[in-house]
């Protein structure tokens, strides 16, 4: 009780005076008393101008003077009337505030006096005195209730150091629902027991700092709603536009037909967008717009980094009178250049119309024009450069243009008549943490007070967007992925909440790559990956084991996320299974051997080959490599005979293997992080042959081969070290050769059955004959495959043509059939 009384007569009175002051300031500003007093005889909507007219016209001259005099006189009358009502309002605020102050100050006396008076008058009969005492009692009780409520609110500690206290708040239930994927609320007592709290965090796959982040999100959300209800706060009162905010500026009749006024109202998708991590950019724009020279701004950034959010946030600040007196009465108009072009039949008409619109903006004095993708209008067939350059030097003319980095450097930066009047601001991509906050705010608007999206789902969404989406920056790619996940959940699940597992499942179906928790079926596949690969690869146990181990690490997230999924250099002679291993891996990991980008690096042996791979600004063509990677971002990239490539091309792959991306000729980063990269090389064939003749072990051959390619400068050590595995494919043993022959004959049999409906049965002894005659240590399995096509295939084709073998029949093929 004592604490409440002390607060009531100290901080309570201070808060009361603050609210009283807020309404004084609001009334003064809303009725524009100070501004109208200074500009009482100033032009009303700006004087009529004779700009653009030639010669002296006496009648027109006096007509303009008369019109301007009349409008100033009428304007002074209207302003005086508004000021009068404003002063009356100020007086009312003073009287009402003074009465509340007296009531607050002598609250106990009013409570006791009014209740005693009401009782006394009621005993004498109900009358005016009883009514007045009753009203006084009601007002006193109302003030007391407000004081008690404010006292309790002042005792609340909205700090992350007071988690147990915050947990008693009603809004904290959302924290439990946001962090507990099973939907069961936690208990307040676990917050007081560190071991229990740590156990809870472990059970929901969260760190303590992540839990605190969720608390901060939900607390800020609650405080924002609470603040929005405080109509007496200065920030809330300032949202009311003052009367006559535009009366000192001229009309823009024609300009308004081709523009949207963002400072008057925002009905776009950005109307509720919260600025995250970009407030400094807004402040920099405001500073540039207020400069005497170079008061125009070019925002440089890729679509999706937040350029539009920055512009709409600036407009919202101005609309809510939160940008200071320097921007009082400012209008942010988004100019529709496309509509201007569409309504004009020639460049001359466009220039004339733009001249009229720009002239209105400059004469008005309170206009900032927004021109999106301004670079699109600086070249034929429609060019606004001429019309724009005539006005950029005027202090009263301001524009904010948006563009991308590549378009700025290739187009705008070269226009000196534009750049000398414009400042530039580079809008960088958001971080993953900032994007999580943007996603949360988007989700909060969808949830409408409930919780459908867990924190773990938000975290997984942003992580997967960062890893698997490369054609858009943060936060756009996270928001786009959010829409797809919500659509997947609503159409495929439709109940419960969106969890980490749902997010992984949705993204996995989108990119056709296994994600999330390893399922039982996938677990069996990963554990037996060696056997799966050996269905297509004969021998090469060491190579297959290294590949399988790397892919298992990548699947459970133990590989480095800033590098490709896996990267290998396959060394060995022709025909030992290098390319076939790549195909088998593509099929095993991506589900289809066609999910492979194959480059024959022997075709890229000159300096011009770099342009063929990454593109050329001179020709304007994209490179083959970057095009294929953008079209197939989740695939296996096979670089055949990489040792034959131009040396500078190998330097390109240093960056790819180390950082997981490549910058193309147009300055765009191409993501390689979702690729398995395999390079093959036949380098050192003579070393291998010599070692085989000496019957050396595979490990020793590999060491000799690596030493050789480094000594001969075929591969630099830094390139070899970038690969996760440098794998040697040894020559096939006799047993391996027999298995290869059997596999290739089985493959031939299957193809013949599918294509010609002919069943062929290879007789005993054929495998030994093919293995003996066909195998060549230099060409390996390729020689066997060629032998089957030439010696066996040709015989069968001739028999089909001659009619000896007909479709639907069976045929036995023996050693004697080979010529």
N, C-alpha and C positions, 0 to 999 in steps of 0.2 A: 504493500500500500504506500509506504514511504517512498519507494523507488518510483512509483507511478506519479506521485505528487511532484517529486523533484523533476521528473522528466516533463510533466505538464507545464511547469513554470520556467523551464529552461529551453530544452530543445523543441518542446511543443510550441512555445511562443515563437521561436526562431523559424520553425517550419510554417507557421501561420503567416508570419510576415513575408516569407518567401513566396507563398501562394498569392498573397495580396499584391506583392510587387509584380508577379507574373501577369496578373490581370490588368494592372496599370500599364505595363509595357505592351501587352496585347491590344488593349483598347487604343493606345496611342498609335501603334503600328497599323492596326486593322483599318482605322479610319484615316490613316495617312496624314495625321495632324501636322507633324513636323515638316514632312515633304511638301504638303500643299501650302503651308505657310511660306516656304521658301520659293515656291513656284506658282504663287497665286496668279501672277500676271504673265507667266511664261506661256509659250505657245500651247494650244490645245491640239493634240495629235500632230504637232509640228506645223509650222506655217506652210501655206501653199508656196511651192517653189517655181521659179521660171527657168530652172536648169534645163538646158537642151534647146531653148528657144533662141532664135537669132533675131537681132535688131531690137529696136525700142517700139513698143506698142502702147501708146498713152492710155487708151481705154482699158486694155488688159492690165496695164500697170496699176491703175487706180482701182480696178475691180479686185485685184489680188490684195491690195492694201485694205480695202473695205472688208473683204472676206476674212482676212487675218485678224483685223480689229474686232469684228463681230464674234469670231470664234474665241478669241482671248477673253472678251467680256463675258460671254456665256459660260466659258470654262471657269472663270473666276467665281461666277454665281454658284455653279454646281459644286466647286471645290469648297466654297464658303459654307454651303449647306451641309456637306459631308463633315467638315470640320466642326460645325455646330453640334451635330449629333454625336460626334466623337467626344467633344468636351462634356456633353450631358452624360455620356456613358462613363467618362472618367469620374465625374462627380458621383454618379451612382455607385461605382466601384469603391470610391472613398467612403461614402456613407455606409454601405453594406459591410465593407471590411471593418470599419470602425466599430459598428454594432457587434459584429462577431468577436472582435478583439475584446471589447468590454465584457461580453458574455463569457468568453474564455477566461478572462482575468478574474472575474468574480463569480465563477461557475458555482462554487458551493453555496454562496449567498442566494443566487438565483434559484438553485434547486430547492433549497430549504424554504426560501421566501415564497416562491410560487406554489409549492405544495401546501405550505401553511395557509397562504392566502386563499387558495382554491378550497381548502377544507373549511376555512372560516366563512367564506362567502356562500359555500354550498349549504352550511347550516342555516344561513339567513335566507336561503332561497336562491335558485339559479338565476343569474343575471349577467350583466356585462362584466362585472368584476370577476365573477367565477370564470367566464370565458377567457378573459385576458390572462388570468393566472394559469389557466389550463394551457393556453397557447405558450405562455412563457415556460411552463414546465416541460412541454413537448420539445421546444427549441433547446432548452438546457440539457434535456436527456439526449437529444440528438447530438449536441456538441460533446457531451460526455462519451457517448458511444464512439464517435469519431476519434476522440482523444485516446480511448482505451485501445481501439483497433490500431491506431498509429503507433501506440506504445508497444504493443505486441509485435508489430512489423519491424520496429526499430531494434528489437531484441534479437531478430533473426540474423544468423551469421551465414551469409551466402559465400562461403569460402571452401575450397577443396580440402582445407585443413580440418573441416568440421563435417566430415562424411557421416558419422553416426547421427549427428543432429539433422543433417539434410535428409537422412533416410526416413525420418519421421514425417516428412512432407508428403502430401498426396501425390505430387508429380513424380516422386522417386520410384513409384511402381513401374514407370516406363523404363527406368534404368535396369531393373531386374528383368523385365520382358525383353529389353533390347540386348542384354548380355546372355541370358539363358536360352539356349537354342531349343530346349524342350518345352519352353513356355511356362515353366513353373517359377513363381516368384521366389527370390531369396529371402533370407531372414535378416532382420536388422542386427541380431546378436552376432552374426558371423563377422560383421565389420569391426567388432570389439575384440575378436579373437583372431590374432594374426595367423596361426596355423590353420584355423578353419577357413579364413578368408583365402589363404594361398591354395588350399585344397579346392575351394569353389572355383577360383580362377583356372586352376589346372583342369577341372572337369569341363569347363566351357571353352578351353583353348584360348585363353586371354592372358595378357600381361597386366600388371598393376597399372602401368601408365595408360593402357588402353581402356581399362575400367574407368579411370579418372577422366579420360577423354569423353567417354559416354556420359558421365555425370555432368561434365562441363557443357556438353551439347544440350542435354535435357534441361539443365538449370538455366542456360541462356535462353532456351526456347520459352521456358516458363516466365522468366523475367521480361522477355520481349512482350509477351501477351499481357503481363501485369502492367508494364509501362504503357502499353497501348490503351489500357483502360483508365489511366490517370489523366483525365481530361484537363486537370488543372496544371499539368506540367508545361513548362515553356516550350519544349520540343513539340508536344502535341498541339499546343495553341498556335505555334508558328506555322503549322500546316495549312491554316486558313489563309487563303490569298488575300492580301490587303485590297481595299476598294481603290479602283483607279490605278492599278499597278502599271498599266500601259498608256495612261492618258498623256504622258509627256512624250510619247513616240508616235510616229506617223503610221497610218494604215498601210497594209501590204496586201492590197486586194488581189493583185495578179499572182503574187508569190504564194499566197495561201491556197491557190487552186492547184499548185504543183508541189505542195509540201505538207508534211504531217508535223504538227506542233507537239513535240515531246514534252515541253515544259508546261503544257496545259493539261495533258492527260496521257496516260500510257495504257494502251489496250493490247500491247504485243505480248509475246511469250516472255519478255523480260520485265514485265511490270512488277513481279514479286522477287526478281532475282537479287540475291544478296551478294554484295561485292566481297570477295574473299581474296586477300593478298594483293589487291590491285589499287588500294586507296592512294598509294603514292603516285600512281599514274594519273588518277583523277586530279590530285593536287597539282601535279606538273602541268596538266592541261590548263587548269585555271590560271596558273602563273603565266603560261605562254599567251593565253587569250588577253591578259591584261597588259602585255608589253606594248610599248609605243610602236616598235617595229618588230617585224617577224611575229606578228600576233595571229598567225595561222598555224595549224597543227596537222602533221601527217602521222597517223598511228600505223606503225609497221608491225605486222604479226600474221601468222598463219590463221586461216579461218578456224574458229573453235577455241582460240586461246583466251578469249574474253574481251575482244575489242568492242563488240556490241554491248556487252554488259557494262563496260566502262562508260560508254556514251549514255546509255539509259540511266545509269547511276548518277552521272553528272546532271542530267535533266531532272531526275527525281529530287536531287538536292536543291536545285533552283526552284522547282515546283513547291517544295516544302519550306522554302525560305531558309535553307540551312547552309547557304554558300556565302553569307555575308552581304554587306551593303553593296559591294562592288558588282554583284550580279543581280541586284534588285531590279526586277522588270525585264531581265534577260529572257529571250525566247530561243529555244533550240529547235530548229526546223530541219527535218530530214527531207532533202530535196530529191524528187523523183526525176532523175535525168532521163531515164528510159521513156517516161511519159512525154517529156519535152521533145525527145527525138521522134517518138511515134507520131506526135501531132504536127510534125514539120516535114515538109517535102524536100528541103534542100539545106545545105550548110548555111546559106545566107539567112534563111528563116530561123534556124537554130540560134545563130549568133544574135539576131535581132531580139528574139524572145529572151534569151539568156541575159542580154544587155538590160532589158527592161526589168527582169527579176532581180538581177544583181544590183541594179540601180535602186530599186525599192529597198533592198536589204541594207545597202550602204546608207541611204537617206534616213531609214528608220532609226538606226543607231543602236538598236538593242537586239540585233539578230546574229546568231551563229548558225551557219549552214552546215549540215552534215551531208557529205558526198561519199557514199559507200563505193568501194572498189574504184577509186578515182582514176587509177591507171587505165581503166577501160575506155576512158573518154579523152585520151591524149593522142589519138591516131585516127587515120581514115577508117571507115567512111564518115564518122562523125567526131569532130574534135572540138572540145570546149576550151582548149588552151588559149585561143585568141581572146575570147570574151572574158575568161577568168583573169588573165594577166593584166587587164585594164583596171581591175578593182582591187587586186591583192595588196597594192601599196597604200590603200586608204585605211586610216586608223579605225574607221567605223565599220569596216568590212572584215568579217572573220569567217573562216571555214575550218572544219575538221574533216579531213579525208582519211579513208582507210585503204590500206594496200598490203600486199605480202612482201616479204623480204626480196624475193627474186624479181618481182615486178617493180619494186622500188629501185633496185640497182640497175635493172635493164631499161627502165622507161623514165621514171620520175627524176632520178638523181641527175640525169643528163639534161634536164630542163632548167637551165640557170635562171630564166625569168620567173620560174616558180619557186625554186629552192631559196632564192635570196629573201623571200618573204615568208618562208615556212620553217618552223622548227619541227624536229622529228622526235618521236617517242617510240621506243622498241617495246612492244608488249610481249613478254616472254611467256613460255608455257608454264602452267601451274605445276607444282610438285604433286606427288602422289598423296601426301597428307592434306594438302589444300583441296585436292580433288575429292577426297573422302568427305570433307566438310560440305562441299558443293552438292555431292550426291545425297548426303544426309538431309540437307535443306530441301532438295527436290522431293525426296521420299516423304518428308514431314508434311509437305503440301498434299501428297497423294493419300497419306494415311488418315488425315483429318482427325487427329487426336488419339488414334489407336496405334498399335505397333504391329506391323506386318513384316518388317525387314529387320533382321538381327544385325548387330554390329559385325559379327563374323562374316555375314553375307556381304556387307558393304566393303569390308576389308578384302574379301576374296574377289569381289567385282573389280575393285580398283587394281589389285595385283594382276588379275588376268587381262584387264584392259591394257595395262602397261606392258605385259609380256606378249600378248597375242594380237593386239591391234596397232598397226603401224601407219595406217593411211590417214590418221587424224591425231591431233595433239590432245593433251589434257586441257580442260575437263570434258571436251566434247565427246571423246571416245568413251569415257566412263558413263556419260549421260545417255549416249546412244545404246551402249550395252545394257544400261538399266532398263530402257524401254523394251529391248528384246527379251530380257529376263522376266519382266512383268508379264509380257505377252505369253511367253512360254508357260509361266506358272498358272496364268488364268485359263489357258486352253488345255494344258496337260495335267495339271494338279488341282487347282481351283479351291483348295482348302488348306488350313494350317498357315504357317508363316514361311516366308522366304528365307531359307537358311543357306549356309555355306555349300551344303551338298546340292541344293537346288541350283545355285549359281554355277557350280562346276558342271553339273549335268547339262544345263542350258548352253553354256559356252562350248562344252565338248561336242554337243550335237551340231552346233553352228560351224565349228572349224574342223570337225571330224578327226579330233585328236583326243585320246583318253586323258581325262583330268580328274581332279578330286581324289577321293579315297579309292584305293585299289580294290576292285571287286574280286570276288572269289574266282570267277572265270579268268579275269585279267591276271590275277595273281599266279594262277597255274601257267598262263602263257608266258609271263615274265620269268618265272622260275625255270621254265623249260625252253627258254629262248634258244639255247644252243641246239637242242634237238630240232626245233622248228627251222632254224637256219640250215642245219645239216640235211634237211630234206632236199635242199637245192645245192648245197655246197658239199663236195666230197673232200674229206681230209681237213687240213688247215685248222686243227683243233685249237692251237694257240691263238690264231687270229680271231676265230669265232668266239672264243672265251673272252678275249679283251673287248670285243664289240658288245657282247651281251652284258658284261659287267658295267660298261659305260652307260648303256641304255637303261639298265635298272636304276642306276644312280640318278639319271635324268628324270625318270618317271616319278620317283618319290621326292624330287625337288632338291637333291643334294648337289646338283651341278650348278655352276655359276649362272645366275639369271641374265647377266649382261653379255653372255657369249652364246654361240649357237648351241642347240640341244646336244650335239656331239660333233666332233671333228676328227677325221682320221686321214693319215697318209698311208696308202697301200703300196708297198714296194714288192716287186717280184717280176718274174718273166711273164711273157704273154701266155694266156691260156691256163693260168693256175687258179682262177676263180675270183679275181679282184672285182671285175665288173659284175659278175653274177652275184657276189656277196652284197654289192650295193643294191641290186635289184631285190634280192631276198630280204634285205633290211627294210627297204621301202615298203614291201608288202607286209612284213611282220609288224612294223611300227605304225604305218599310215593306212594299212588295209588294202593297198593296191600298188603294184610295182610301177604303175603309170604315174604315181605321185612322185615323179622324179624329173628334175631339170638336168639335162645332159649336155655338157659342152665339150667338144673336141678341141682341146687347147692347142693342137697343132695348127689350127686355123687362125690363131692369134699370135703370130710370130713377129709382127712389125709394130712400130710405134703407133701407127694409125689404128691398131687393134683396140687400143684403150677407148677410143671414141665409139667403136662398135659395141663395147661392153657397157660403158656408163653414159653414153650419149655425147652430143656435141652442141654447144650453143651456136656455133657457126651455121650448122645445117638445121638446127632446131629439132633434130631427131633424138628420141630416147634410145638408150643402149639396149642391146638384146638381153644382157644379164639382168639389169634392173627391171626391165619390163616383165621378164619371166618370173622374177622373184615377187614383184607386186601382184602378178596374176595368180601365183601359186606360193603364198607366204608360208604354207605348212607342207613342206615337201623335203625330198632329199636332193641335194645339189651334187652332181657328179662331175668332177673336173678330170676328164680323161687325158692322160699323158701330159700332166701339168708341167713337166720339165721342159717342154717344147715352147711354152708361152714366152712372150716378150718379158724381159726382166722386170720392167716397171709394173707389169700386170701382177707379178708375184708380190710386189709391194702393196698393191691394193688389197690383196688377201691377208696381208699382215694385220690391217685394220679390221677386216671382217672377222678374223679368227680371235682377235684380242678384245674388240669392243662390240661385236655383234651387229654392226651397221656399216654402211658404205655411203659416202656422199656422192651423188651423181653430178653430172656436168651442170645442172641447173641449181645446185646448192641444196637439194632435198636429201634428207637422210632416208636411206632404204634399209628396212629392218631385216636382218638375217638371223635373228635370235630364235626363230621357230623352224629353222632348217637343220637337217643333219648334213654336214659337209664332208664329202669323201673325195680326196684327190688320189689318182692312181699314177704310177710312174713305172716305166720299164727301164729306167736309168740303171746303168751298171750291169747290163746283161752279160757282158764278158766276164765281169767279176763273179757273177752267179755261176756261169758255166764252168769257170776255172775251179770254183769252190766245190761244185757238184762232182767234177772229175776227181777231186781229192777226197770226196765223200765226207765233207765237213758237216758238223751238226748245224741245224737251222739257226740257233742263237748266234753261233760264230759267224755264219754267213751274213746274218742281219747286221752284226757289228762291222764286218768288213765292208758291207754295202753302204752303211751310213757314213763310215769314215771316207769312203770313196766319193760319195756325192758331195760331201763337204769340201774335201781336198780339191776336187775338180770344179768347185764353185757352181755346181749344178743347183744346189739348194744352200741357202745361208743358214747358219745355226739358229738365228732368231725365228726363221720361218718354221723349221723343224720343231722348235720348242713351243710354237703356238698350237700345234696339233695336240689333242688329248692323247692320241696314240699313233705312233709310227709303227706300222704292222708289216712284218715280212711274210709274204706268201711263198712257202717253199715249193720245190718241185714235187710233182706227184709220185708217190710210190707205185710199185707194180700193182698192189692191191687196190690203190686209189684209182689207177687207170682202168681196171676192170669195172669198178663201180661207176666211173664216169661213163664208160661205154654202155653199161646197162641202163643208166639214167637217160642217156641221149637216145638210145633205141626205144625205151618206153615212151619218151616224149614224142618220137617220130610215129610210133604206133598210135598214140592218142590223137595226134593231128590228122593222120590218115583216116581214122575212124570218123572223126568229126567232119572232115571236109569231103571225103569220097564214100563214106559208109562201107569201107573195106577193112576187114579184120586180118591182120598179118601176124603170123607166128614165126618168130626167129628160132631156128633150130639150134641144137647143141653144137658147140664148137665155134659158132659165129662170133661170140664175144671175144674169145681168145684170138681169132684171126684179125678182127678189127683192131684190137689192142696192140697186137704185134706189128701189123702193117701201117697203122694210122698214126700211132703216137710219135711225136717229135718233141724232144725236150725244149727246143727253141720256141715252138708255137703251142705246146701244151694241148689243152682240150679243144682248142679251135681247130687244130689239125684233125682231131677225131671227128668233129662235127662236119668238117669239109669232106672227109672221107665218106661219111654216111650219106651225105648229099650226092656226092659224085659217083660212088661205087654202088651203093644200095638204092638210093633214091632214083637214080637214072634208070636202073633196071626195072624198077616197079612202074615208073612213068611210062616206059616203052610197052610194058605188058598191058597197062590200062589202055593205051592208045590202040594197040593191036587187038584189043578185045579179049585177050587171054585171061585177064582178071576183070570181072564185072562188079559193079556196085552191089553191095549186099552180100558178097561172097567172102569166104575165108581163104587165106593163101599161106602156105608154109614156105618160108624163105630159108634156104640152107646155104652152106659155104659154097657149094657148087654153082649157085646162081650168080656169084660174083665173077665178073670177067677177069 
